[in-house]
């Protein structure tokens, strides 16, 4: 740590400790810490610093924090819309999905995916289901990347959350080919186009966040359900700027009643 520390650091020490504790324990970004502290009224303006200043302190190596410790910065990708050239699985195309779902105007619309480990789905994988409006995630460790494993766990999730599920959007992988049999009478099912991950942008972005705790190449067979529950809790309790620094869990609970 540099010995040439700005005088202001002494006056914001409590806030700096608040930030570093949540960074290391909960994976919060500088912006999440600043926004959440303001939302809860934890500090007077002179007792904390802005997001920009906090990043400056980190870049200047004034804190016990490195840029490598920070969450991956959000990447904005331009969406390109082309006519699909590949045959999709049986089910409704994402082209038939109401625009209100894409615009997050209504609660209860989910995206479905899997996160694989070392052997490309030939071992345990993480089933991910994320609610688009709140960005709250449901993560489950399942036996494999196959339709039977997916449907078995999806049926259990529907028993718990089916009353709030209005639609589910999945990619066109074989593991989701029979998801409609589980979701029939529960929620509408839409399939994205092949090789069009941008159509499930919420899911893709959050999968990258999962990778901070479950890196590529890690054998999922070394993990247990409690490990995945810990990752789920960490992400669902992360304040988000686009939500006024409320957490996905808070938004989900309020909307679900």
C-alpha positions in Angstrom: 0.0 0.0 0.0 1.3 3.5 -0.9 2.4 5.7 2.0 1.2 8.8 0.2 -2.5 8.5 1.1 -4.9 11.4 0.5 -6.0 13.1 3.6 -9.6 12.3 2.8 -9.0 8.6 3.3 -8.8 9.1 7.1 -12.2 10.7 7.1 -13.9 7.9 5.1 -12.1 5.0 6.7 -15.4 3.4 8.0 -16.8 3.5 4.5 -13.7 2.0 3.0 -13.9 -0.8 5.5 -17.6 -1.3 4.5 -16.6 -1.5 0.9 -13.7 -3.9 1.3 -15.7 -6.2 3.6 -18.5 -6.5 1.1 -16.1 -6.9 -1.8 -14.3 -9.8 -0.3 -17.2 -11.5 1.5 -20.0 -10.8 -1.0 -18.4 -9.8 -4.3 -19.7 -6.3 -4.4 -18.4 -3.8 -6.9 -17.3 -0.3 -5.9 -20.5 1.1 -7.5 -22.7 -1.4 -5.6 -21.1 -0.4 -2.3 -21.5 3.3 -2.9 -25.1 3.0 -4.2 -26.2 0.7 -1.4 -24.6 2.9 1.3 -26.5 5.9 -0.1 -29.8 3.9 -0.4 -29.6 2.9 3.3 -28.3 6.3 4.5 -25.3 4.7 6.2 -23.0 7.6 5.9 -23.0 11.4 5.6 -21.7 12.7 2.2 -18.4 13.7 3.8 -18.0 10.2 5.3 -17.8 8.4 1.9 -16.5 8.9 -1.6 -18.0 8.5 -5.1 -17.7 5.4 -7.3 -15.2 7.3 -9.5 -13.0 8.2 -6.5 -13.1 4.7 -5.2 -11.9 3.3 -8.5 -9.2 6.0 -8.4 -8.0 4.9 -5.0 -7.9 1.3 -6.3 -6.0 2.2 -9.4 -3.5 4.2 -7.3 -3.0 1.2 -5.0 -4.1 3.2 -2.0 -6.3 0.3 -0.7 -5.8 -3.4 0.0 -7.8 -4.1 -3.2 -6.6 -4.9 -6.7 -8.5 -4.4 -10.0 -8.3 -8.2 -10.3 -10.5 -8.5 -7.2 -13.3 -6.6 -8.8 -16.3 -8.1 -10.5 -16.1 -8.2 -14.3 -17.3 -4.9 -15.8 -20.5 -5.1 -17.7 -20.0 -5.5 -21.4 -22.4 -3.9 -23.7 -23.0 -5.9 -26.9 -24.8 -4.6 -30.0 -27.7 -6.9 -30.8 -27.8 -8.1 -34.4 -31.0 -9.5 -35.8 -30.8 -11.9 -38.7 -33.1 -14.5 -40.0 -32.4 -17.9 -38.4 -30.6 -20.4 -40.7 -30.8 -23.4 -38.4 -33.9 -25.4 -37.6 -35.1 -24.8 -34.1 -36.5 -27.3 -31.7 -40.2 -27.9 -31.4 -41.8 -25.1 -29.5 -42.6 -21.4 -29.8 -39.9 -19.2 -31.3 -38.5 -16.2 -29.4 -39.9 -14.2 -32.3 -43.4 -14.9 -30.9 -42.4 -13.7 -27.4 -44.3 -10.5 -26.4 -42.1 -7.3 -26.5 -43.2 -6.6 -22.9 -41.0 -9.5 -21.8 -38.0 -8.2 -23.6 -38.6 -4.8 -21.9 -38.9 -6.3 -18.4 -42.3 -4.7 -17.9 -43.8 -7.7 -16.1 -42.6 -9.9 -13.3 -42.5 -13.7 -13.7 -40.5 -14.2 -17.0 -37.4 -16.4 -16.7 -34.4 -17.5 -18.7 -33.1 -21.0 -18.5 -29.6 -22.3 -19.1 -26.8 -24.6 -17.8 -23.3 -23.8 -16.7 -20.9 -26.7 -17.4 -17.6 -27.6 -15.8 -14.5 -29.6 -16.7 -16.0 -32.3 -19.0 -18.5 -30.2 -21.0 -21.6 -31.6 -19.4 -20.5 -35.2 -18.9 -20.6 -34.6 -15.2 -22.7 -32.5 -12.8 -23.7 -29.1 -14.2 -25.5 -26.0 -12.8 -29.0 -25.4 -13.9 -29.7 -21.7 -13.9 -33.1 -20.0 -14.0 -33.2 -16.2 -13.8 -36.2 -13.9 -13.4 -35.7 -11.1 -16.0 -37.2 -8.2 -14.1 -35.6 -8.7 -10.7 -32.6 -10.5 -12.0 -33.0 -13.0 -9.2 -31.4 -16.4 -9.9 -32.4 -19.9 -9.0 -29.3 -22.2 -9.2 -29.4 -26.0 -8.8 -26.7 -28.6 -9.1 -28.0 -31.4 -11.4 -26.6 -34.8 -12.4 -25.8 -33.9 -16.0 -26.5 -31.8 -19.1 -29.3 -34.0 -20.4 -33.0 -33.7 -20.8 -33.8 -36.1 -18.0 -31.7 -34.3 -15.4 -33.0 -30.9 -16.5 -36.6 -31.9 -16.4 -36.3 -33.6 -13.0 -35.0 -30.5 -11.4 -37.2 -28.1 -13.4 -40.2 -30.0 -12.1 -39.1 -29.5 -8.5 -38.6 -25.8 -9.2 -42.0 -25.5 -10.7 -43.5 -27.0 -7.6 -42.0 -24.2 -5.6 -42.2 -21.2 -8.0 -44.8 -22.3 -10.6 -47.4 -19.9 -9.3 -45.3 -16.9 -10.3 -43.9 -18.3 -13.6 -45.4 -16.8 -16.7 -42.8 -17.7 -19.3 -39.4 -19.4 -19.7 -36.9 -18.7 -22.5 -34.3 -21.4 -23.2 -31.6 -21.9 -25.9 -32.1 -24.7 -28.4 -29.9 -27.2 -26.7 -31.0 -30.9 -26.6 -31.1 -30.7 -22.8 -34.1 -28.3 -23.1 -35.9 -30.2 -25.9 -38.5 -31.7 -23.6 -38.8 -28.8 -21.2 -42.3 -28.1 -22.6 -43.6 -31.3 -21.0 -42.7 -29.9 -17.6 -43.8 -26.4 -18.2 -47.1 -27.3 -19.9 -49.9 -25.6 -17.9 -47.3 -23.7 -15.9 -45.6 -21.2 -18.2 -45.1 -20.4 -21.9 -41.9 -21.8 -23.3 -39.8 -19.9 -25.9 -36.7 -21.1 -27.7 -33.9 -18.7 -28.8 -32.3 -19.0 -32.2 -29.1 -21.1 -32.5 -25.9 -19.3 -31.7 -27.7 -16.2 -30.6 -26.7 -15.8 -26.9 -27.7 -12.1 -27.0 -31.3 -13.2 -27.1 -30.8 -14.4 -23.5 -28.6 -11.5 -22.4 -29.7 -11.6 -18.8 -28.8 -15.2 -18.4 -25.5 -14.8 -20.3 -24.4 -11.8 -18.2 -25.2 -13.6 -14.9 -23.4 -16.8 -16.1 -20.2 -14.7 -16.3 -20.8 -13.7 -12.7 -21.2 -17.3 -11.6 -17.8 -18.0 -13.2 -16.1 -15.9 -10.6 -16.9 -18.6 -8.1 -17.1 -21.6 -10.4 -14.3 -21.0 -13.0 -14.2 -22.8 -16.3 -12.3 -26.1 -16.0 -13.5 -26.8 -12.5 -15.0 -30.2 -12.1 -18.6 -29.7 -10.9 -18.4 -33.1 -9.2 -16.2 -31.5 -6.6 -19.1 -29.2 -5.6 -22.2 -29.9 -3.5 -25.6 -28.3 -3.3 -24.5 -26.1 -0.4 -21.7 -24.6 -2.6 -24.2 -23.7 -5.3 -26.6 -22.2 -2.7 -23.8 -20.0 -1.5 -23.2 -18.7 -5.0 -26.9 -18.1 -5.5 -27.1 -16.2 -2.2 -24.1 -14.1 -3.0 -25.4 -13.0 -6.4 -29.0 -12.4 -5.2 -27.8 -10.2 -2.4 -25.6 -8.0 -4.7 -27.0 -4.4 -5.0 -27.6 -3.4 -8.6 -27.3 0.1 -10.1 -30.1 -0.5 -12.6 -32.4 -1.4 -9.7 -31.6 1.7 -7.6 -29.1 -0.4 -5.6 -31.8 -2.8 -4.3 -30.8 -6.4 -4.5 -32.4 -9.1 -6.8 -33.6 -10.9 -3.7 -35.4 -7.8 -2.4 -37.1 -7.1 -5.7 -38.1 -10.8 -6.2 -39.6 -11.0 -2.7 -41.5 -7.8 -3.1 -42.9 -8.8 -6.5 -43.7 -12.4 -5.6 -45.5 -11.4 -2.4 
